[in-house]
Amino acid sequence: MSASFQQIIPVLRLFSVEKAREFYVDFLGFSWDWEHRFGDDFPLYAQVSRGSVTLHLSEHYGDGSPGAGVMIFMTGIDEYHRELTAKNYRYYRPAIEDAEWGARIMKLRDPFHNHLTFAERR
C-alpha cells in the first residue's frame, strides 16, 4: 500500500489570544474551532478554520516562527476582498495584486508578523 497524504495544517505563532481572535475571527471571518491549555496559566494552542482551510495557532515557545508564510488558494478573491474592506478593520486595508506567476493575490500580515497570502489562479 502506498502512502496517502491527506491534509496540511500550518502552525502559526501568536503572542496575544485577544489579538488573534480579533484578526482571525472578527476580521478574516474564520471560526475559532477549539483551544487547549495544559493548565490555567499555560500557553494556548487553538484551531481556526474557514471552508477547507485550517490553521493552528500557538503561544508555545518553539511552535511556529514569527514571520512564517502561508499560501491559501481560493476562488472568489474579489468577494472576499469586499467582505474584508467592508469591515473597516483599523489595522488593515488589503489590496489585490496581479502576481507574475499567474494568480491574483491578497497579502496580509497577522498581528504576530505571520504572512497570509490569499491567491486565486487566473
Secondary structure, 3 states (H helix, E strand, C coil): CCCCCCCCCCEEECCCHHHHHHHHHHHCCCEEEEEECCCCCCCCEEEEEECCEEEEEECCCCCCCCCCEEEEECCCHHHHHHHHHHCCCCCCCCCEEEECCCEEEEEEECCCCCEEEEEEEC
